[in-house]
Amino acid sequence: MFRKYVLPVLAVAGFVFALWTALQGARPIPPSKPVAEPPKPPYENKISGSGIVEASTRNIAVGTPVSGVVVKLFVSVGQQVKAADTLFVLDDRRERAALALRETLLAEARAKLERLLQLPRKEELPAARARVKEAEANLEDLRMQLRNAERVTVGSAISVEE
């Protein structure tokens, strides 16, 4: 009885369910209403197109040897600039703080050296002199980096010396 009556009924019911599911999935989804109206242009007539804007002569890459945040901008869009004009100033607080730290470390190393020279212990003097030389070299290196950062004019990322 199961094979004769129940199995064909279940097969027909499964076929009807599959047909109903396929028809439900094929219905188009109604478009939803926008949350806000799209903006309308303030112009009555307009021209639009796609493409890129190119410089009248050639494209010039602007960059600096030091990365940082621009704190002051000296030019505006469309303004004509000449070579060696300063375009912007980068934030140099990090370099100034590092310079102050190195100056403090140098003063500390010199004070320790003076203290050791007052009470000389022969085994500590060479290490103290080496630390002072290292601090002086680090300070000079940071001063050079700061000078390099200050000398860069961003016309086309060429320093004043070049």
C-alpha positions as CSV (number, residue, x, y, z in Angstrom):
1,M,0.0,0.0,0.0
2,F,2.8,2.4,0.8
3,R,4.4,1.9,-2.6
4,K,1.1,2.0,-4.4
5,Y,-0.5,5.1,-2.8
6,V,1.8,7.1,-0.4
7,L,4.9,7.2,-2.6
8,P,3.2,8.6,-5.7
9,V,1.4,11.2,-3.5
10,L,4.6,12.3,-1.9
11,A,6.3,12.5,-5.3
12,V,3.5,14.7,-6.7
13,A,3.6,16.9,-3.6
14,G,7.4,17.3,-3.8
15,F,7.1,18.2,-7.5
16,V,4.3,20.8,-6.8
17,F,6.4,22.3,-3.9
18,A,9.5,22.5,-6.2
19,L,7.5,24.2,-8.9
20,W,6.0,26.7,-6.5
21,T,9.5,27.5,-5.0
22,A,11.0,28.1,-8.5
23,L,8.1,30.4,-9.4
24,Q,8.4,32.4,-6.2
25,G,12.2,32.8,-6.7
26,A,11.8,34.0,-10.3
27,R,9.6,37.0,-9.3
28,P,11.3,40.3,-9.7
29,I,12.1,42.2,-6.5
30,P,10.3,45.5,-6.4
31,P,12.7,48.5,-6.2
32,S,13.0,50.1,-2.8
33,K,12.4,53.8,-2.3
34,P,15.6,55.8,-1.6
35,V,16.2,57.0,2.0
36,A,16.8,60.5,0.8
37,E,16.3,62.3,-2.5
38,P,19.5,62.3,-4.6
39,P,21.1,65.8,-4.9
40,K,20.1,67.9,-7.8
41,P,22.7,70.1,-9.5
42,P,22.3,73.8,-9.0
43,Y,22.9,74.4,-12.7
44,E,20.3,74.5,-15.3
45,N,22.6,73.3,-18.1
46,K,25.6,71.1,-17.5
47,I,28.3,69.3,-19.4
48,S,29.9,66.2,-18.0
49,G,32.5,63.8,-19.1
50,S,35.1,61.4,-17.9
51,G,38.8,61.6,-18.2
52,I,41.8,63.1,-16.5
53,V,43.0,66.7,-16.1
54,E,46.6,67.2,-17.2
55,A,49.0,70.0,-16.7
56,S,49.7,72.4,-19.6
57,T,53.4,71.4,-19.7
58,R,54.1,68.2,-17.9
59,N,53.1,66.4,-14.8
60,I,55.4,67.1,-11.8
61,A,55.6,64.8,-8.8
62,V,55.8,66.7,-5.5
63,G,57.4,64.9,-2.6
64,T,59.8,65.4,0.3
65,P,62.5,63.2,1.6
66,V,60.9,63.4,5.0
67,S,57.3,62.2,5.6
68,G,55.0,64.2,7.7
69,V,51.7,66.2,8.1
70,V,51.3,69.4,6.2
71,V,50.7,72.3,8.7
72,K,50.8,75.2,6.4
73,L,49.9,75.6,2.7
74,F,51.3,78.5,0.7
75,V,49.6,77.9,-2.7
76,S,46.0,77.5,-3.9
77,V,44.5,75.5,-6.7
78,G,45.4,76.9,-10.1
79,Q,48.0,79.3,-8.8
80,Q,51.2,79.6,-10.9
81,V,54.4,78.7,-9.1
82,K,58.0,78.9,-10.0
83,A,60.9,76.6,-9.2
84,A,62.1,76.9,-5.6
85,D,58.8,78.4,-4.4
86,T,57.8,77.0,-1.0
87,L,54.5,75.1,-1.4
88,F,53.9,73.8,2.1
89,V,55.5,73.3,5.5
90,L,55.6,69.9,7.2
91,D,55.1,69.4,11.0
92,D,58.5,69.2,12.6
93,R,57.5,68.7,16.2
94,R,58.7,65.1,16.3
95,E,62.2,66.1,15.0
96,R,62.4,69.0,17.4
97,A,61.4,66.7,20.3
98,A,64.0,64.1,19.3
99,L,66.6,66.9,19.0
100,A,65.8,68.1,22.5
101,L,66.0,64.6,23.8
102,R,69.4,64.0,22.2
103,E,70.6,67.3,23.7
104,T,69.5,66.2,27.1
105,L,71.2,62.9,26.7
106,L,74.4,64.6,25.6
107,A,74.3,66.9,28.7
108,E,73.7,63.9,30.9
109,A,76.6,62.0,29.3
110,R,78.9,65.1,29.7
111,A,77.9,65.5,33.4
112,K,78.6,61.8,34.1
113,L,82.0,62.2,32.3
114,E,82.8,65.2,34.4
115,R,81.9,63.3,37.5
116,L,84.0,60.4,36.5
117,L,86.9,62.8,35.7
118,Q,86.7,64.2,39.2
119,L,86.9,60.7,40.7
120,P,88.8,58.8,38.0
121,R,88.4,55.1,37.7
122,K,90.5,54.0,34.8
123,E,88.2,51.2,33.7
124,E,85.1,53.6,33.4
125,L,86.8,56.5,31.6
126,P,86.9,54.9,28.1
127,A,83.3,53.8,28.2
128,A,82.2,57.3,29.3
129,R,84.2,58.9,26.6
130,A,82.6,56.6,24.0
131,R,79.1,57.4,25.3
132,V,79.9,61.1,25.0
133,K,81.2,60.7,21.5
134,E,78.1,58.6,20.6
135,A,75.8,61.2,22.0
136,E,77.6,64.0,20.1
137,A,77.4,62.0,16.9
138,N,73.7,61.3,17.4
139,L,73.1,65.0,18.1
140,E,75.0,66.1,15.0
141,D,73.1,63.5,12.9
142,L,69.8,64.8,14.2
143,R,70.9,68.4,13.5
144,M,71.8,67.4,10.0
145,Q,68.4,65.8,9.5
146,L,66.6,68.9,10.8
147,R,68.7,71.1,8.6
148,N,67.9,68.9,5.6
149,A,64.2,69.0,6.4
150,E,64.3,72.8,6.7
151,R,66.2,73.2,3.5
152,V,63.8,71.3,1.4
153,T,61.7,73.5,-0.8
154,V,58.9,71.6,-2.2
155,G,58.7,73.1,-5.7
156,S,59.7,69.7,-7.1
157,A,61.3,68.2,-3.9
158,I,64.7,69.7,-4.7
159,S,66.7,71.1,-1.8
160,V,68.2,74.6,-1.8
161,E,71.7,73.2,-2.3
162,E,70.7,71.4,-5.6
